[in-house]
Amino acid sequence: MSSEGEVLTHTPPAFSADGKTLYYLLRRTTAGSGAELWRMNVGSGASEAVFPGVFITGYDVSPDGKHVVYSTGKGGRASQLWIASVDREAPPKRIGDSGETSPYFGLDGKILFSVSEGNVNYLERMNPDGSGRSRVLNYPINQVQAISPGRRWVMAILSRKDGKGVEEVAIPTEGGPIRVLCASFCSPRWSPDGRFLYIPVEQQSRQTPGRSLAIPVGPGETLPEFPPNGVEPGSDTNVIPGAQSIQRAEFVPGNDLLHFAYVNSTVRRNLYRISLP
């Protein structure tokens, strides 16, 4: 994909549930332009824009692979939410225009999203037609990062209760106590089949690809017991029974530990000689 443009990672690429398609946001021209949603056929390597000419800031593909919910926003205008069929047989339908971001398909066809009120963000849900809006949590969040394949957990960043920094948590979409995953900022990733949750424990740098823990998840996306304050940076596999070490921090998991995708960022510069008067 490197010859097509810049693959954006604020909304990470994601495999479809069957692992045959890789979705990603691609910015093809100047740094100031928007990004389109693209997909690549893993078998053939062929890529195409899903909705050509539509600039998207965040997206999620439905579990059955038939629909996409996405947010748009440009030029200082409030973000909007849309639902569209992947095959483009029907025109996209706008379901929100009040600054909603970070959309995800939830359980029972609900749409989960983040919305701002003043200086804080809240996690809310609504019906696919935009009706029936309600809050998932009665307290604010910092940022929504991902959702589990079974739609039972929303991964989000919250401010610590003691006011000292932030913590990465899993919020149950059906109600119940949140689970602290990381002792500091991290970006958890799920395998498309929901069998593994990946927690980065060593960050990527120019010298190393970093490291993550592949943590097995039980039936019904039952999370194992985490340390009370979450997984600490640098943790080994013994922190959670059954965890395995993966020698990469930033990647897109496949349906097994040996297959994944990752974004390789490069910087190109030109050096010119200029004659001075």
Backbone hydrogen bonds in HBPLUS format (Angstrom, degrees):
<---DONOR---> <-ACCEPTOR-->    atom                        ^
c    i                          cat <-CA-CA->   ^        H-A-AA   ^      H-
h    n   atom  resd res      DA  || num        DHA   H-A  angle D-A-AA Bond
n    s   type  num  typ     dist DA aas  dist angle  dist       angle   num
A0004-GLU N   A0001-MET O   3.07 MM   3  5.58 162.3  2.10 118.9 124.5     1
A0006-GLU N   A0027-ARG O   2.87 MM  21  5.12 166.6  1.89 153.9 150.3     2
A0027-ARG N   A0006-GLU O   2.87 MM  21  5.12 169.8  1.88 148.9 151.6     3
A0008-LEU N   A0025-LEU O   2.98 MM  17  5.53 157.4  2.03 143.4 150.6     4
A0014-ALA N   A0023-TYR O   2.94 MM   9  5.30 152.2  2.02 140.6 148.9     5
A0023-TYR N   A0014-ALA O   2.82 MM   9  5.30 172.4  1.82 157.1 154.4     6
A0016-SER N   A0021-THR O   2.79 MM   5  5.31 146.7  1.90 155.5 160.1     7
A0019-GLY N   A0016-SER O   2.92 MM   3  5.10 155.4  1.98 109.1 117.2     8
A0042-VAL N   A0020-LYS O   2.96 MM  22  5.35 163.4  1.99 142.5 145.8     9
A0022-LEU N   A0040-MET O   2.98 MM  18  5.13 159.2  2.02 143.7 150.6    10
A0040-MET N   A0022-LEU O   2.82 MM  18  5.13 149.2  1.91 138.7 149.1    11
A0024-TYR N   A0038-TRP O   2.95 MM  14  5.39 155.2  2.01 145.4 147.1    12
A0038-TRP N   A0024-TYR O   2.78 MM  14  5.39 176.6  1.78 171.0 172.1    13
A0026-LEU N   A0036-GLU O   2.83 MM  10  5.36 164.3  1.85 157.2 162.0    14
A0036-GLU N   A0026-LEU O   2.91 MM  10  5.36 158.5  1.95 149.8 144.2    15
A0033-SER N   A0030-THR O   3.09 MM   3  5.60 167.9  2.11 118.0 121.8    16
A0056-ILE N   A0035-ALA O   2.72 MM  21  5.71 161.2  1.76 167.6 171.1    17
A0050-VAL N   A0037-LEU O   2.76 MM  13  5.67 166.7  1.78 150.0 154.8    18
A0039-ARG N   A0048-GLU O   2.95 MM   9  5.72 153.5  2.03 158.9 167.1    19
A0048-GLU N   A0039-ARG O   3.05 MM   9  5.72 148.7  2.15 153.2 162.9    20
A0041-ASN N   A0046-ALA O   2.86 MM   5  5.43 164.3  1.88 161.4 162.8    21
A0045-GLY N   A0041-ASN O   2.65 MM   4  5.23 150.8  1.73 156.1 164.4    22
A0054-VAL N   A0051-PHE O   3.15 MM   3  5.77 160.7  2.18 144.8 144.2    23
A0057-THR N   A0071-SER O   2.87 MM  14  5.54 168.3  1.89 144.3 148.3    24
A0071-SER N   A0058-GLY O   2.88 MM  13  5.27 156.1  1.94 146.7 150.3    25
A0060-ASP N   A0069-VAL O   2.93 MM   9  5.50 132.8  2.16 152.0 164.1    26
A0069-VAL N   A0060-ASP O   3.01 MM   9  5.50 160.6  2.05 158.4 163.1    27
A0062-SER N   A0067-HIS O   2.89 MM   5  5.38 171.0  1.90 150.6 152.5    28
A0065-GLY N   A0062-SER O   2.79 MM   3  5.15 159.7  1.83 118.0 124.8    29
A0086-VAL N   A0066-LYS O   2.84 MM  20  5.43 168.3  1.86 134.5 138.0    30
A0068-VAL N   A0084-ALA O   2.84 MM  16  5.46 156.8  1.90 161.7 168.8    31
A0084-ALA N   A0068-VAL O   2.95 MM  16  5.46 156.8  2.00 154.3 162.0    32
A0070-TYR N   A0082-TRP O   2.90 MM  12  5.40 157.6  1.95 148.3 155.6    33
A0082-TRP N   A0070-TYR O   2.85 MM  12  5.40 154.0  1.92 157.9 166.0    34
A0072-THR N   A0080-GLN O   2.94 MM   8  5.32 148.0  2.05 142.8 152.1    35
A0080-GLN N   A0072-THR O   2.86 MM   8  5.32 151.6  1.95 145.8 155.3    36
A0077-ARG N   A0074-LYS O   3.30 MM   3  5.76 165.9  2.32 114.1 117.7    37
A0099-GLY N   A0079-SER O   2.94 MM  20  4.13 139.5  2.11 157.4 146.6    38
A0081-LEU N   A0096-GLY O   2.80 MM  15  4.76 156.9  1.86 126.1 132.3    39
A0095-ILE N   A0081-LEU O   2.86 MM  14  5.55 161.1  1.89 137.9 144.4    40
A0083-ILE N   A0093-LYS O   2.88 MM  10  5.28 153.2  1.95 143.8 152.0    41
A0093-LYS N   A0083-ILE O   2.80 MM  10  5.28 167.5  1.82 155.5 158.9    42
A0088-ARG N   A0085-SER O   3.06 MM   3  5.27 160.1  2.10 109.1 115.3    43
A0101-THR N   A0114-SER O   2.86 MM  13  5.22 162.1  1.89 154.1 159.4    44
A0114-SER N   A0101-THR O   2.86 MM  13  5.22 175.9  1.86 149.4 150.9    45
A0104-TYR N   A0112-LEU O   2.83 MM   8  5.08 147.8  1.93 147.2 149.2    46
A0112-LEU N   A0104-TYR O   2.76 MM   8  5.08 164.1  1.78 159.9 162.1    47
A0106-GLY N   A0110-LYS O   2.71 MM   4  4.99 170.4  1.72 152.0 149.0    48
A0110-LYS N   A0107-LEU O   3.06 MM   3  5.79 169.0  2.08 126.5 128.4    49
A0111-ILE N   A0126-MET O   2.79 MM  15  5.29 164.7  1.81 158.7 163.6    50
A0126-MET N   A0111-ILE O   2.91 MM  15  5.29 135.7  2.11 137.1 150.8    51
A0113-PHE N   A0124-GLU O   2.97 MM  11  5.54 152.9  2.05 149.8 151.4    52
A0124-GLU N   A0113-PHE O   2.90 MM  11  5.54 170.8  1.91 164.8 167.8    53
A0115-VAL N   A0122-TYR O   3.04 MM   7  5.50 152.9  2.12 148.7 157.3    54
A0122-TYR N   A0115-VAL O   2.86 MM   7  5.50 156.1  1.91 152.0 158.9    55
A0117-GLU N   A0120-VAL O   2.83 MM   3  5.56 163.3  1.85 162.1 166.9    56
A0120-VAL N   A0117-GLU O   3.29 MM   3  5.56 169.4  2.30 122.9 125.0    57
A0141-ILE N   A0121-ASN O   2.83 MM  20  5.47 156.2  1.89 140.5 148.6    58
A0136-VAL N   A0123-LEU O   2.86 MM  13  5.65 168.8  1.87 140.1 143.7    59
A0125-ARG N   A0134-SER O   2.79 MM   9  5.52 156.1  1.84 164.5 172.1    60
A0134-SER N   A0125-ARG O   2.97 MM   9  5.52 150.0  2.07 152.3 157.8    61
A0127-ASN N   A0131-SER O   2.79 MM   4  5.30 174.9  1.79 165.8 165.4    62
A0130-GLY N   A0127-ASN O   2.88 MM   3  5.32 165.0  1.90 123.2 125.7    63
A0142-ASN N   A0157-ILE O   2.80 MM  15  5.32 156.7  1.85 161.2 162.4    64
A0143-GLN N   A0157-ILE O   3.40 MM  14  5.20 152.5  2.48 130.5 134.5    65
A0157-ILE N   A0143-GLN O   2.81 MM  14  5.20 157.1  1.86 152.6 160.4    66
A0145-GLN N   A0155-MET O   2.80 MM  10  5.48 172.5  1.81 153.8 153.5    67
A0146-ALA N   A0155-MET O   3.38 MM   9  5.08 158.4  2.43 130.5 131.8    68
A0155-MET N   A0146-ALA O   2.86 MM   9  5.08 160.4  1.89 134.5 140.5    69
A0148-SER N   A0153-TRP O   2.90 MM   5  5.34 157.7  1.95 155.9 160.5    70
A0151-ARG N   A0148-SER O   2.88 MM   3  5.04 159.5  1.92 112.6 118.9    71
A0173-THR N   A0152-ARG O   2.99 MM  21  5.28 160.4  2.02 124.2 130.6    72
A0154-VAL N   A0171-ILE O   2.87 MM  17  4.97 158.9  1.91 138.4 145.0    73
A0171-ILE N   A0154-VAL O   2.75 MM  17  4.97 170.1  1.76 146.0 149.1    74
A0156-ALA N   A0169-VAL O   3.03 MM  13  5.56 162.3  2.06 150.4 155.8    75
A0169-VAL N   A0156-ALA O   2.91 MM  13  5.56 174.0  1.91 168.7 170.8    76
A0158-LEU N   A0167-GLU O   2.99 MM   9  5.52 169.0  2.01 163.1 164.9    77
A0167-GLU N   A0158-LEU O   2.85 MM   9  5.52 153.3  1.92 158.0 165.7    78
A0160-ARG N   A0165-GLY O   3.02 MM   5  5.90 176.9  2.02 141.4 142.2    79
A0163-GLY N   A0160-ARG O   2.97 MM   3  5.15 158.7  2.02 106.8 113.2    80
A0181-LEU N   A0168-GLU O   2.79 MM  13  5.58 163.4  1.82 150.6 155.7    81
A0182-CYS N   A0168-GLU O   3.42 MM  14  5.21 159.8  2.46 131.6 135.0    82
A0170-ALA N   A0179-ARG O   2.78 MM   9  5.10 149.8  1.87 143.8 154.2    83
A0179-ARG N   A0170-ALA O   2.99 MM   9  5.10 158.8  2.04 141.9 148.8    84
A0175-GLY N   A0172-PRO O   3.25 MM   3  5.37 163.4  2.28 109.2 111.3    85
A0231-VAL N   A0181-LEU O   2.74 MM  50  6.05 168.2  1.75 135.8 131.6    86
A0183-ALA N   A0231-VAL O   3.02 MM  48  5.52 171.4  2.03 128.8 127.5    87
A0189-ARG N   A0198-TYR O   3.04 MM   9  5.06 153.5  2.11 136.3 144.7    88
A0198-TYR N   A0189-ARG O   2.69 MM   9  5.06 176.9  1.69 163.8 165.0    89
A0191-SER N   A0196-PHE O   3.02 MM   5  5.44 157.3  2.07 152.6 152.4    90
A0194-GLY N   A0191-SER O   2.89 MM   3  5.23 162.1  1.92 117.8 123.6    91
A0217-VAL N   A0195-ARG O   2.89 MM  22  5.14 156.7  1.95 138.5 137.0    92
A0197-LEU N   A0215-ILE O   2.91 MM  18  5.11 157.7  1.96 142.6 149.6    93
A0215-ILE N   A0197-LEU O   2.83 MM  18  5.11 169.8  1.84 146.7 148.6    94
A0199-ILE N   A0213-LEU O   2.94 MM  14  5.17 157.6  1.99 144.1 150.0    95
A0213-LEU N   A0199-ILE O   2.84 MM  14  5.17 158.1  1.88 136.6 142.1    96
A0201-VAL N   A0211-ARG O   2.89 MM  10  5.84 165.4  1.91 144.0 148.9    97
A0234-GLY N   A0201-VAL O   2.76 MM  33  4.99 149.1  1.85 124.8 135.2    98
A0202-GLU N   A0211-ARG O   3.12 MM   9  4.87 153.3  2.20 144.6 138.7    99
A0211-ARG N   A0202-GLU O   2.91 MM   9  4.87 155.2  1.97 133.0 134.7   100
A0205-SER N   A0208-THR O   2.86 MM   3  5.24 175.3  1.86 163.3 162.1   101
A0249-ALA N   A0209-PRO O   2.87 MM  40  6.24 151.0  1.96 156.7 147.1   102
A0212-SER N   A0246-ILE O   2.80 MM  34  5.10 160.1  1.84 150.9 157.5   103
A0246-ILE N   A0212-SER O   2.83 MM  34  5.10 166.7  1.85 155.0 155.2   104
A0214-ALA N   A0244-GLN O   2.68 MM  30  5.02 168.4  1.70 154.8 158.5   105
A0244-GLN N   A0214-ALA O   2.98 MM  30  5.02 151.2  2.06 131.2 140.3   106
A0218-GLY N   A0222-THR O   2.88 MM   4  4.62 153.8  1.95 154.1 145.3   107
A0222-THR N   A0218-GLY O   3.23 MM   4  4.62 144.7  2.37 103.0 109.8   108
A0230-GLY N   A0227-PRO O   2.85 MM   3  4.89 165.0  1.87 115.3 119.2   109
A0235-SER N   A0232-GLU O   3.18 MM   3  5.62 147.6  2.29 140.4 138.2   110
A0239-VAL N   A0236-ASP O   3.23 MM   3  6.03 165.5  2.25 123.1 125.0   111
A0243-ALA N   A0240-ILE O   3.14 MM   3  5.75 161.3  2.18 144.5 144.4   112
A0248-ARG N   A0246-ILE O   2.82 MM   2  5.68 140.5  1.97 102.8  92.3   113
A0252-VAL N   A0261-ALA O   2.54 MM   9  4.91 165.5  1.56 158.8 159.4   114
A0261-ALA N   A0252-VAL O   2.95 MM   9  4.91 156.9  2.00 135.6 142.9   115
A0254-GLY N   A0259-HIS O   2.91 MM   5  5.18 123.5  2.24 157.2 147.8   116
A0259-HIS N   A0256-ASP O   3.45 MM   3  5.90 162.1  2.49 112.2 116.6   117
